């Protein structure tokens, strides 16, 4: 499904991880649609970029409450920011990672600007990596 990853979509699932064959429920890679446990997914994802975002006007509250989003692929982060574009204009902090290395930490003026930044980042990454799209 679009929101839950690769799996059969049922309440109880018997999906096995593509890497180690343990039960992984309804979770996996949205790109290749294969199921993975969290350990194998980290290896599968490798150095492909992933994003965390948060409103930047929350100050210490964000730090105390862990206000960053979950790790999102570039497309999912852009979609989440597109859904915010119609709301209030608030600054957005984007953190982009490759593996466990933080590549970028940017504060942008609003969700639309953040979305445009991610689109440009994605285009540059695809030009540099030249990986086949699935």
QUIBELVEN-V772934 format. One record per pair of residues at least 24 apart in sequence whose ideal C-beta (glycine too) atoms are under 6 Angstrom apart, sorted by the first residue. I is the first residue (numbers start at 1). J is the second residue. If there is no record, write none. Layout:
BEGIN
i:j
I:J
I:J
END
This chain:
BEGIN
i:j
5:30
6:33
6:34
6:35
7:35
31:134
32:134
47:98
47:99
49:96
49:98
49:125
50:97
51:77
51:96
52:95
53:92
53:94
54:93
55:90
56:91
56:93
56:107
57:90
57:91
74:118
74:122
77:118
78:115
78:118
81:111
81:114
81:115
82:115
84:111
85:111
85:112
END
